[in-house]
């Protein structure tokens, strides 16, 4: 495996070549941002890597791509830098290194540890027959809320510090409302996955398609709907005093079901695209991080739907413990997995849009 310095140096040299050629300047935000530089620091490469959506159109348009002696494979090189940036700016750093070194093993160990914790704290059968479908009959409410509160505080602190480290590294200063609003619009529309005039991007192959953009939308909005369902569930329980389980006419269930189905569709689609992606545009060494996140998102969403359908069955306790374990593990992963790219890319977009305002 290439060391950190080599990864950045290779990407830096490619950026110098791109900046001299400028054939790809109209493809996405990366190239206008690149053209504002005469020289590239490591921080500049981090910024460009996280601004990149890996649509890979530049690779197929490039006259210096392999087998040319320049070996300019910018999407693949920026993918390596992007994965390394998650480790470089993580807080605490040892967790970033653990996920970076072997994301799949670290995730499995985390899920098993959480499952054993819930199993040890809960009960296998409800003490009252009338509470058979009640989650709190199997896991004490105080333990579930207490554990979630601790995890949420630690994750938010780690996420804040990681984003702060990245923002400081790329020298994001003097943020204004206009840049933030434009960046939100760009992110919600997946603007740079649309290609020329909405024709789509060249991923997973050189044939243009909007399918990746569609699956990204399913995944993003599915996750948002699931998060809204969780928040609504807390409001129903702690403010409105309406305990779970909820039926299909109540908002927590409506948002949860729609979000869960959307997540399953989006994640399965992205997983399939990644499996068939051109090997010239993906980094084999960091792709395990992508697969571990996609797998966790699918397991969480599909597991939630299964739990909903089998909430009255004898399998409920183990299904509940497993679902809670995967949900908590997913939240723990956020600051250290590919998920952090959501935040890093938004920060990079804010910087880009601020620079555009000044241009």
C-alpha positions in Angstrom: 0.0 0.0 0.0 1.2 3.5 -0.8 2.2 5.6 2.2 0.4 8.9 3.0 3.1 11.1 1.4 3.1 9.2 -1.9 -0.7 9.3 -2.2 -0.7 13.1 -1.9 2.4 13.6 -4.1 0.9 11.5 -6.9 -2.4 13.5 -6.7 -0.5 16.8 -6.6 1.5 16.0 -9.7 -1.7 15.1 -11.5 -3.3 18.4 -10.5 -0.3 20.3 -11.9 -0.8 18.5 -15.2 -4.5 19.1 -15.2 -3.9 22.8 -14.4 -1.6 23.0 -17.4 -4.1 21.3 -19.8 -7.4 22.7 -18.6 -9.4 20.5 -21.1 -11.7 19.4 -18.3 -12.4 22.9 -16.8 -16.1 22.8 -17.4 -16.9 19.3 -16.1 -17.4 20.0 -12.3 -16.4 22.2 -9.4 -13.0 20.5 -9.0 -11.3 22.1 -12.0 -12.3 25.7 -11.5 -11.2 25.3 -7.9 -7.9 23.8 -9.1 -7.3 26.6 -11.6 -7.2 29.2 -8.8 -3.9 27.6 -7.7 -0.5 27.8 -9.1 1.0 25.4 -6.5 -0.8 22.7 -4.5 -0.2 22.0 -0.8 -1.4 18.9 1.0 -4.3 20.9 2.3 -5.3 21.9 -1.2 -5.3 18.3 -2.3 -7.6 17.4 0.7 -9.9 20.2 -0.4 -10.1 19.1 -4.1 -10.4 15.4 -3.1 -13.5 16.1 -1.0 -15.0 18.4 -3.6 -14.8 15.5 -6.1 -17.9 13.4 -6.6 -15.9 10.7 -8.5 -18.2 11.1 -11.5 -15.0 10.1 -13.4 -15.9 12.1 -16.6 -12.4 13.7 -16.4 -10.8 10.2 -16.7 -12.6 9.3 -19.9 -11.9 12.8 -21.4 -8.2 12.8 -20.4 -5.5 12.5 -23.0 -3.0 11.6 -20.3 -4.9 8.8 -18.7 -3.4 5.3 -18.7 -1.7 3.9 -20.7 -0.1 7.3 -21.2 3.2 7.6 -19.4 1.8 10.4 -17.2 -0.7 7.8 -15.8 -3.2 10.5 -14.9 -6.1 8.8 -13.2 -7.4 11.7 -11.1 -10.7 10.1 -9.8 -8.8 7.1 -8.4 -6.0 9.3 -7.0 -8.4 11.7 -5.3 -10.4 8.7 -3.9 -7.2 7.5 -2.2 -6.6 11.0 -0.8 -10.2 11.3 0.3 -10.1 8.1 2.3 -6.8 9.2 3.9 -8.3 12.6 4.8 -10.9 10.8 6.9 -8.1 9.4 9.0 -6.0 12.5 9.0 -8.7 14.7 10.5 -10.5 12.2 12.7 -11.0 12.8 16.4 -9.9 10.9 18.3 -7.3 9.8 15.8 -6.9 6.2 16.9 -10.6 5.5 15.9 -10.0 7.0 12.5 -6.9 4.8 12.1 -8.9 1.7 13.1 -11.6 2.3 10.6 -9.1 3.3 8.0 -7.0 0.2 8.4 -9.9 -2.3 8.3 -13.3 -0.8 8.3 -15.2 -4.1 7.9 -13.5 -5.9 10.8 -13.9 -2.8 13.1 -17.6 -2.5 12.2 -18.2 -6.2 12.9 -16.5 -6.0 16.3 -18.5 -2.9 17.2 -21.8 -4.5 16.3 -21.0 -7.7 18.3 -20.0 -5.6 21.4 -23.1 -3.6 21.3 -25.3 -6.6 20.7 -23.8 -8.3 23.8 -24.4 -5.2 25.8 -28.1 -5.0 24.8 -28.5 -8.8 25.3 -27.0 -8.6 28.8 -29.2 -5.6 29.8 -32.5 -6.9 28.4 -34.9 -9.8 28.8 -35.9 -12.6 26.3 -39.6 -12.5 27.1 -41.9 -9.7 28.1 -43.1 -10.0 31.7 -46.6 -9.0 30.7 -48.4 -10.6 27.7 -50.0 -7.2 26.8 -46.5 -5.7 26.3 -45.3 -8.4 23.8 -44.8 -5.8 21.0 -43.4 -3.1 23.3 -39.6 -2.6 22.8 -39.2 -1.3 26.3 -40.5 -4.7 27.6 -37.3 -6.2 26.3 -34.8 -3.4 26.8 -35.2 -1.1 29.8 -36.2 2.4 28.7 -33.5 3.9 30.9 -30.8 1.8 29.4 -31.8 2.5 25.8 -32.1 6.3 26.4 -29.0 6.4 28.5 -26.9 4.5 26.0 -28.2 6.5 23.1 -27.5 9.8 24.9 -23.9 8.9 25.7 -23.3 7.6 22.1 -25.0 10.8 20.6 -22.9 13.1 22.7 -19.6 11.3 21.9 -20.4 11.1 18.2 -21.5 14.7 17.9 -18.3 15.8 19.7 -16.1 13.6 17.4 -18.0 14.8 14.4 -17.7 18.5 15.4 -13.9 18.1 16.0 -13.4 16.2 12.8 -15.2 18.8 10.7 -13.4 21.6 12.5 -10.1 19.9 11.8 -10.9 19.6 8.1 -12.3 23.2 7.8 -9.1 24.5 9.5 -6.9 22.4 7.2 -8.5 23.7 4.0 -8.5 27.3 5.5 -12.2 27.9 5.4 -12.7 31.3 6.9 -15.3 34.0 7.0 -18.3 31.9 6.0 -21.3 33.8 4.8 -25.0 32.9 4.5 -25.1 33.1 0.6 -22.4 30.5 0.3 -24.1 28.2 2.8 -27.4 28.4 1.1 -25.9 27.7 -2.4 -24.0 24.8 -1.0 -27.2 23.3 0.5 -28.9 23.6 -2.9 -26.0 22.0 -4.6 -25.9 19.1 -2.1 -29.7 18.5 -2.1 -29.8 18.4 -5.9 -26.6 16.4 -6.2 -25.7 19.0 -8.8 -22.4 17.6 -9.9 -23.7 14.2 -10.6 -26.0 15.5 -13.3 -23.3 15.8 -16.0 -23.8 18.0 -19.0 -27.4 19.3 -19.3 -28.7 16.5 -17.0 -27.3 13.7 -19.1 -25.8 12.0 -16.0 -22.2 11.1 -15.1 -19.8 8.5 -16.4 -20.0 6.1 -13.4 -19.8 3.1 -13.2 -18.6 3.1 -16.8 -17.9 5.7 -19.5 -21.6 5.5 -20.6 -23.6 8.5 -19.3 -26.4 7.7 -16.9 -28.4 9.4 -14.1 -28.8 6.1 -12.3 -26.1 6.9 -9.7 -27.7 10.3 -9.0 -31.1 8.6 -8.5 -29.7 6.0 -6.1 -27.8 8.8 -4.2 -31.1 10.6 -3.8 -32.9 7.5 -2.6 -30.1 7.0 0.0 -29.9 10.6 1.2 -33.6 11.2 1.5 -34.2 7.8 2.9 -31.7 8.5 5.7 -33.3 11.9 6.3 -36.8 10.4 6.6 -35.5 7.7 9.0 -33.9 10.4 11.1 -37.1 12.4 11.1 -39.0 9.2 12.2 -36.6 8.8 15.1 -37.1 12.4 16.2 -40.8 12.2 15.9 -40.8 9.0 17.9 -39.0 10.8 20.7 -41.5 13.7 20.5 -44.5 11.3 20.6 -43.1 9.4 23.6 -41.6 12.2 25.8 -43.7 15.2 24.9 -47.1 13.8 23.7 -46.9 10.8 26.0 -47.9 8.5 23.2 -45.8 5.3 23.5 -44.7 2.9 20.8 -45.6 0.8 18.8 -47.2 3.2 16.3 -49.6 2.2 13.6 -49.4 3.2 9.9 -51.5 6.3 10.4 -49.0 7.9 12.7 -46.1 10.1 11.6 -43.2 8.1 13.1 -44.3 5.0 11.2 -45.0 6.8 8.0 -41.6 8.5 7.8 -39.9 5.3 9.1 -41.4 3.0 6.5 -40.9 5.4 3.5 -37.3 6.1 4.7 -36.5 2.5 5.3 -37.7 1.4 1.8 -35.9 4.3 0.1 -32.7 3.5 1.9 -32.9 -0.2 0.9 -33.4 0.8 -2.8 -30.7 3.5 -2.8 -28.0 1.5 -0.9 -28.6 -1.7 -3.0 -28.3 0.3 -6.2 -25.1 2.0 -5.1 -23.7 -1.3 -4.0 -24.5 -2.9 -7.4 -22.9 0.1 -9.2 -19.8 -0.1 -7.1 -19.4 -3.8 -7.9 -19.4 -3.1 -11.7 -17.4 0.1 -11.6 -14.5 0.5 -13.9 -11.3 -0.6 -12.0 -9.5 2.4 -13.5 -11.6 4.8 -11.5 -11.9 3.1 -8.1 -9.3 2.7 -5.3 -9.2 -1.0 -4.3 -7.5 -0.2 -1.0 -10.2 2.1 0.4 -13.2 0.5 -1.2 -13.8 -1.7 1.9 -14.7 1.5 3.7 -17.4 2.1 1.1 -18.7 -1.4 1.3 -18.8 -1.4 5.1 -20.9 1.8 5.2 -23.3 0.6 2.4 -23.7 -2.8 4.2 -24.5 -1.1 7.5 -27.0 1.3 5.9 -28.8 -1.6 4.2 -28.7 -3.8 7.4 -30.1 -0.9 9.5 -32.9 -0.1 7.1 -33.8 -3.6 6.1 -33.5 -4.8 9.8 -35.9 -2.0 10.8 -38.5 -3.1 8.3 -38.2 -6.8 9.4 -38.5 -5.7 13.0 -41.7 -3.8 12.2 -43.2 -6.9 10.4 -42.2 -9.4 13.1 -42.8 -7.2 16.2 -45.4 -9.7 17.5 -43.3 -12.8 17.0 -41.0 -14.8 19.3 -38.0 -13.5 17.4 -38.6 -9.9 18.5 -36.0 -9.8 21.4 -33.0 -10.9 19.2 -34.2 -8.8 16.2 -34.5 -5.8 18.5 -31.1 -6.3 20.0 -29.5 -6.7 16.6 -31.3 -3.7 15.1 -30.3 -1.4 18.0 -26.7 -2.7 17.8 -26.5 -1.9 14.1 -28.2 1.5 14.5 -25.8 2.5 17.3 -22.8 1.1 15.4 -23.8 3.2 12.3 -23.9 6.4 14.5 -20.5 5.5 16.0 -19.1 5.0 12.4 -20.3 8.4 11.2 -17.2 10.5 12.1 -14.7 7.7 10.9 -16.4 6.0 7.9 -17.2 7.1 4.3 -20.2 8.8 5.9 -18.0 11.7 7.0 -17.7 12.6 3.3 -21.2 14.0 3.5 -19.9 16.7 5.9 -16.4 17.1 4.3 -18.0 17.6 0.9 -20.4 20.2 2.2 -17.5 22.1 3.8 -15.6 21.9 0.5 -18.7 23.2 -1.3 -19.0 26.1 1.0 -15.3 27.0 0.4 -15.8 26.6 -3.4 -19.0 28.8 -3.4 -17.2 31.5 -1.3 -14.3 31.5 -3.8 -16.8 31.8 -6.7 -18.4 34.9 -5.0 -15.0 36.5 -4.8 -14.0 35.6 -8.4 
